[in-house]
């Protein structure tokens, strides 16, 4: 039995006057008749204000996608993910060099490469890659915020006292054109099962609890229904200063015998 992917994505502005998130989904096996068994999902959450954040996220998404799709199948997936991230970060650096007014722009990013019934990923920052399996929500990628750092230290038995004046949501790593402080890109992929659901999202989704995410996902019978339900739930909270929110849902399905 072959696994294939049903993917849907959308975004809302929240309480912002502009959209700084960018995302793109590309099926990588259209040459085989569109079997939807290999795909790339890239999502970036821009920083640096209206124009700059939008420029950063969309430049990273487009550069990463072009590099990865051009190299797909030529070397191992994790190596292509790392090279594509470096290429996208270099594109930011060159853009800032050409237009100094853009200095300070950047983005977080999470990318999932799905092929051979597995998912590889690379991420920088505090955006999310969740796996829902057996009614459990599991965050797969690292959280490169200060809060994420404190939580990782605590899990390792080091209960560090937070430094005064530092917010938990302060980023410890982001793509800005400079060297990237932390990158999460495991060499080994996650083996997927039929019935799995992946959620790739910007941190605007943090408005919802993990229980909320599980509940709305359980009520959704398709990837699109899940995206719509989660975004509506974020809007319904009506949080003051709600951030942009992007949600992409990947349903892992099994193709029966012809």
N, C-alpha and C positions, 0 to 999 in steps of 0.2 A: 504494500500500500504506500502510495506517495503522499507526502504532506504538501499542502499548498497554502497560500496566505490570502486572506481577505483583509484589505487595508482601507481605512477611512480616516480623514483628518479634517480639522477645522479650527478656527480661532475666534476669540472675541477681544474687543478693546478693553473691556472692563470699565473702570472709571477714568481711564486715560483718554486724552484727546487724539492719540496717535497709536499706531501699531509698530512695536519694535521687534516682535517675533517674526521669524521666517522659517518655512519648512518646505520640504519637497520629498515626494515619494516616487521612486523609479523602479519599475519592474525590469529585471536584468535578463529575462529569458524570453522576450518577445520573439526572438528569432526562432524559437522552438514552437511557435504557434500560440504564444501567450499562456503558458502553463501556470504562470504565477507561483512558481516554486522557488524563485530567487528574487529578492527585492532589496532596495536600499532606502532607508528612511533617515533623513537628516533634519534636525531641528535646532535652531539657534535663537537665543534670547538676547537681544541687543541691549547695550548700555551706552550712555553718553549723550542722552537727549534726543529729541524728536528726529532730526535728520540723521545724525551720526549713528544712533542705535539701529535705525532702519537700514542704513548703508552697511554697517558692520555685519548684521545678521544675514542679510541677503547676499553679501559678497562671500561670506563664509559658506553658506549653503550652496551657492552656485559653483564656487571653486572646488569645494570638497566633492560635490556630485560629479563634476566633470573629470576630476582626477581619478576618483574611484571607478567610475564606469569605464574609463579608458584602460585601466589596469586590471579590471576584474578577470579572473581566470589565468592571469600570468604569473602570480605568486600567491603565497598564503594570505588569507584574508586579513589577519591581524596586522601584517606588515603593510598591506595596502591602506588600512585604516590609519595607521600611524603616519605614513607618507602623505596621505590626503590631508590629515590635520596640519602637518607641517606646511604643506602647500597653501592651505587656506590661511594659516597664520601669517605666512610670508606675503600673501595678497593684502592682508590688513596693513602690514608694515609698509609695503610699497604705496598703498593708497594714502596713508598718513604722510609719507615722505613727499608725495606729489601735491597733497593738499594739507598743509600744516594746520589749517583750521579744524581738521578732523582729529587732531591729537586728543587722546582721552577716550576715543570710541573703542568698543570691544564687544564681546559677547560670551555667554556660556554656550555650550553645545553638547548635544547627545545624538549619536548616530548608531543605528542598528543595521547590520548587514545580515540578511536572512538567506540562507541557501543550504541545500543538502539536509533539510530538516533541523537545522541548527541556527543559533543567533550568536554573532560576534558583535561587540560594541566598543565604541570609544566615547569617552565623555570628559568634559572639563567644566567645572562649576557646580551649580546646584539644581540643574534640571534633572528630570527623572526618567528612569527606565524601570518599570514595574512588571513583574510577572504575576498573573493570577492563575493559580493551579490548586485544584482541590479546595476551592473556597477560601484560599489564603492569598493575601497580598504580600508580595515579597519584593523589596527594592533591590535591584541587582547591581546598579552602579553606585560608585562612591559619591558622597556628598562633600564637595570641596568648600563648604562654608565653615565659619568658625564654630558654629554649633555642631556641624558634622565632625569636625576635628575633636571637639571635646567629647562627643559621644564615642568616637573610635578609641580615644585614650581610655575612657571609662571601661569600655568593653575589654581592653587589654590590662585592666587592673590598675590603671593610673587615673585616679579621680582628681583632675586638675581644677583648681579654683579659677573661674573665669576672670580675665583681666578687666578691671574697671573701665567703663567707657567703650568696650568692644561689644558690638551687637552679635547675636548668634547668627544672623543672616549675612554678616559681612563675608564677602568672598575671599577665599584663600588662593584661588586659582581661576584664571579667566584667559580668554584669547584676546590679546591687545596688540599683537605684532611683536611684542617682546618675548623672551623665553617663557614658556608656559611652566608654571611652578609644579602643578600636579596633573597627571593624565591617567585616567583609568582605562586601560585597554588590555584585558586578560588575553593571554595566548590561547587558552582553551575556551571553546565556545560552550554555550548552554545547549544541551540536547533538548529539543522541543518534543512535545507530545500532542496528538490530536486532542482538541479541547482546551489547550492553553490559550491564554489571552495576554498580549503584551500591551502596556500603555506607555507611550512616550509623551512627556509633557513638560512644559515650562513650569517655573515655580509658582505661577499664578494658581495652579491647581492646589497649592497648599492651603487655600481657603477651606477645602474640604478635609475632613478627617479620613483616616484609612478606612474606618468603618463605613463612612459615606461612600467612598469610592467602590468598595466591595458591594455595597447594597445596590447602587445604581448600575453597576456592571452586571450583577446577577439578574436584574430586571430586563436587561437588554439582550435581545436574541441575535443581534448582528453588530458588526464593528461600527457601522454608521449610527445605529440606535444608541450605542454606548457613548460615542463621541457627543452626540446631541444631548443625551441625558446628563453627562458630566458638565458640559458647558452651561446648560440651563441651570443646573444645581449651583454652580458658581455664581451665576447672575442672580439667582433667587436669594442667596445670602445677603446680597446688596451691601457688601463690605465697603466702607469708605476707603477711597484710594485703591480700589481693587486693581491689581496689576493686569497687564495683558495675559491672556491664557491661551495656550495652544495645546491641543490634545490630538494625538494620533493613536488609533487602536489597531492592533494586528491580531486577527483571529487565526489560529492554526487549525486547519481543517484537513480531513483525510479524503483523498480521491479514491473511490471504489474501482473495482475492476470494470473495464469497458464492456 
